[in-house]
């Protein structure tokens, strides 16, 4: 259990620092907002290229893949701080995206493996540690920025912490995690219907999650005229609620099956989204944002865990790679879709439409459960 939790914490540490240091990276590269937007697309492109390959490599060579990709991720995480143009920044972000996508698959595969071996819920706990690390790193980076630190020392420090985590927690016994490496070519999971359904559900869950993570501060600022300081805490409120929801979800999975948890989480996310989108005051919107964070937080980890349970040990990483690759599309499309709908209607209306997607997840969760069938881990009571 220690490996996936440590891996997710290290992963969140970088991305929490990334969001807070991005203005310094933009200034260092000397790019405009439009050029930065194009460069940021390279992160998603790189991830989509590497994710399925990483799943195959894990199924073929075992858990040694996790520390390798974590080291590569740490090294590539420093590159954006060295960029001096839009071309070099785009190249750096392409490599960062590729190693980030590989790390995402590897830590999720490790979490699913831990659930199968221990018969204990792990995925929501691990994803919860990611959310905690994002909040801590974001606040810490803000403090460093206030003290005058630039992009290189911040990202270099994050890389050093990831390296230390890899050496201490991830590298020992790496060949024994996820599955035992084999010289035989593993059967690839492929785009089977159950994985397509789980991937689509996870994409919708990620769309809801990233819509609020990306637009919550803008919603408070432009829709409700909140003070800048109050509006700026909205993403932290969402992330803190997500961490709380994932820890609670991990405890609930000792008593209930994954499908009911997924239905409940999606329904709560829908309610929170409606409350936040229709709120008349900033504090009411923050309340809704927190409720949305609680609900949506359990959806993606639970869906990914279901994919790993369905696939079994021989194809687990490949199946998770298929689901997370499809899901990543929702993560990327979410903020842009909200922006497009906001231009056509209004930002509150666009954010209210996110609630509809959460309802779709709740409605289709039982269908996914029937497709997965008896391979879902039985309810475990107690630790």
N, C-alpha and C positions, 0 to 999 in steps of 0.2 A: 504493500500500500504506500510505502514511503516514496517510491520512485515517481509514480504519476503525480502525487501531491507536490513534491519538490519540483518536478518538471513544469507543472502548470504555474507554480509560484514564480519560477524564473522567467517563464514566458510572459506573465503579466507584469513583471518588474520592468521588462524592456518596453512593452507597449504603453504602460502608464507613463514612463519617462518620455516616450516618443511624442505623445500628444502635447505634452507641456513644452518640449524643446523644439517643436516644429517651426515656430517663428524664427528661432535662431538659425535653423538649417536653411530656411528660405533666404534669410539675409546673407548667410555665408555663401550660398550658391549664386546670389545675385539674380534671382528669377522673379518674374511677376506672378500675380495670383493665377493667371491663366496658365502660365508655364508650370507652376507648381501643381495645378490640378491635373495636367497631362502627365507629369512625372509620377504623381501618386497612383495613377492607373497602373503603372508598372508593377506595383506591389501585388495587386490582384492577378495580373497576367502571369507573373513569376510563380505565384502560389498555384494557380490552376495547372501550370505546366508540370510542377513537381509532385503534386499530392498523390496521384494514382501510382506513379513510379515508386514513391516511398512505401506505399502499402505493399506493393509487390516485393520490394527489397526486404521488408520486415518479415513477410511470410517465407521468404527464401533464406535469409541469413540470421533471423532472430533479433533479440533485443540489443545487440551491439549497434544497431542502426541508430538507436535513440541518442546515446552520448555523442556519436559522430555528427549527427545533424545539429545537435545543440551547440557543439563547438563551432561548426560552420556558421550557424545563426549568430553566435556571439561575435565572430570575426566580421561578418557582413554587416552587423548592426552598427559598426563604427564607420563604415564607408560613407554614408550620407554626410557625416560631419566633415569629410575631406573634399566634398564636391565643390567645384568652383564655377560650374556652368549648368545649363539645363540638360545638356547631353550627359555629362558625368553624373549628375544627380539621377537622371533616368536610369542609367546603367547601374548605379549603386542600388537604386530601389528595386530594379528587376532582380538582382542577386539577393537582396534582402527578402523580397517576396517569395522567391524560390525556396530559400532556407526556412523562412517562416512557415510556409505551407507544409514543408517536410516535417518541421518540428510539431506542427499542429496534429498531423496524422500520427506521428510517433508517440506523442504523449497521450492521445486519445486511445491508441492501441494498447499502450501500457496500462491505462486505467481500466479498459475493458478486460484485459487479461487478469488484472488484480481482482476484479469482481468475480470472474470465472473460477479463479484458484481459491479465493478466500470465502466465496459465497456470502460476501458482505457488500453493501452499496459503497461505491467509491467515486463514481463519475461526478455526482453533484458536489461531493466534498472537494474533489480536485478542481472543478470549475469554480467553486466558491473561493478557493485559495487564489485562483487567477484574479478574480474580482477584487479581493482584498489587496493583492499585490499592485493592481492597477491604481487603486486609490492611494496607497502608501507612496508608490513611486511618483504619481502625479503631484501629490502635495510636497514630497521631498524635492522634486525637480523645480517646483515653483519657488521653494525656499532657496535652492542653489542659484536659480536665475536672478532672484532678488539680490543675492550676494555678488552677482556679477559673473557667474560661471557661464561659459560658452557651451556650444554643442559638443565639442570633442571631449572635454572632461566628463560631461554628463553621460554620453553614450559609451565612452571608454570605461567609466565606472560601472555602468550597467553590464557591459561585456565581461568585466572582471568578475562581477558577482555571479554571472551565468556560468563562467568557467569554473569558479569555485564550487558552485552547486553541482556541476557535471562531475567534477573529480570526486567530491565527497559523497554525493548521494546517487548519482546515475551510473557512473562507470563501474563500480564494484558489482560483480556478478552479472554484468550486462548480457552475457551470452545465455543466461538462464531465464531472462525475462521475455515476455510476449510469447515466445515459443522456442523450442530447441531448434537451432539452425540445422539445416539438412542440405545434403548435396542434391537431393531430388528437386526437380522443378515443380513448385507448388501450382495447384489449380487456381486460376485467377477468378476472382469473385464475379466479374462481368456486370453488365447492366441488367440484372435480373429485376423482375417487377417489384419484388419486395424492397429491394434497395432503391429503386426509383421512387417508390412511394415514401419511404423513410427519408430519402434525400430531399424530396419536394417539401415534406412537412418541416424538415430541419431548415430548409431555405426560407420558408415562411416565418418560422420562429426567429431566425437570424434577422430577417427583414424588419420584424417588429422591434427586436432588440436594438439594432443599429439605427433605426429611425429615431427612437427616443434618445439614444446615446448621442447622436449627431445633432438633432434638432431641438432638444429640450431647452437649451440655453437661449437659442434664437426665438423659440416660442414665447418664453417669458419676457424677453427683451422687446420683441416687435409686436406681439399680439396683446400683451398685458402691461407693457410699459413698466416693467419691473426695474428697480435700480440695477446698475451693472454688477455690483457685488452679489446681489441676490440671484440674478440670472445666471451668473457664472458658476454657482454651486449646483445647478440642476444636474449636470452629468455625474457629479460626485454622489448626489442623492440617489440617482439611478444605480450607480455601481455599488454603493453601499447596500441598497435594498436587494440587488442581485446577489451579493455575497450572502446576505442573511437568508434569502430564499433558497439558495443552493445548499447551505448548511442544514436548513430545516428539511429540504427535500431529501437529503441524504438520510436523515433520521426517519422520515416518513416511509422510505423504501424498506425499512425493517419491518413495516407493518402492512403495507399495501403494495399491490402490483404496480409496475411501471405505467400501464395504460391509464388507470384512474388518476395517477399523479399528473400525467400529461394532460388529461382532460381538465382537471382542476386548475393546473398552472395556466393553461391557455385561456380558460374562462376568467380567471383573475386578471390576466394581462389585458383581456378585452375590456373588462370593467375599468381598470386603471387608465387605459388609453382613452376611454370615453370621458372619464372624470377630468383628466388632464387637458384634453382637447376642448372641452366645453366650459372649463373653469372661467370664472369671472374675476378672480384675484390670483396673484402670484402664489400665495400660500396654498390655495386650493389646487392649483396646478401642480405644485411640488408634491402635494399629497397624492394626487393621481399618478404622477411620475414614479413615486415610490411604490405604489400598488402595482403599476405596470412592471416595474423592475422585479418585484417579488414574484409575480406570476410567470413572466417570460423566462426568468432565470433557470427554471427547472426543465424547460422544454428541450433545448438542444442537448444537454447532457443525457437526459433520459432517452431521447431518440437514438443517439449515438450508442448508448449502452445496449439498446434493443438490437441494433444492427450487429454489434459484436456477439451478442447472445445467439442470434439467428445463424451467424456464419460458422461458429465453432472455431477451434484452435487453428485448423489448417488454413482457413481463409479469413481469419478475423481482421487482420490489418488491411487486407485488400478490400473487404467489405466496408470497413470504416473509411478507407480512402475514397471509395465511390460516393458514400453518403456525404462526407465532408466536402468533397469537390463540388457536388451539386449544391450543397448548403451554402458554400462560399459565394455562389452567384447571388443568393438572396442577401448576404451580408454586404456585397458590393453594390447591388442594385437599390437597396433600401433607401439610403440618403438621397440618391439621384431621383428616385421615383417620388419621394415626398416633395422634393424641390419642383419637379415638373407639375405635380398636382397642385402645389401651392400657387404656381404661376397661373394655372387654369382656373382655380377656385379661390382658396385662401389657405393659409397655413393651418388654422384650426380644423378646417374641413379635411385637409390632406392627412393630418394626424388622426382625425376621427376615423378615416378609412382604414387606418392600421388596425383598429379594433375588429373590423370585419375579417381581416386575415387571421387574427387570433381565434375568432369564432370558427373559421375553417379548420384550423389545427385541432381545436377541441372536437369538432364534428367528425374529422377523419381519423382521429387517434384510434378508435375502436376497430376501424378497417385495417389499419396498420397492425394492430394487435392480433387480429385474426390471421393476417398474412405471416406474421412472425411465428404464431402458434405456440406450441409447447416448449420451444427453445428459450423463451423468456425465463430468466432466472426466477426460481420460486421465491416467494416471500421469505425473508430471513428475519427472525425475531431475535433481537439481542445481538451482541457482538461476541 
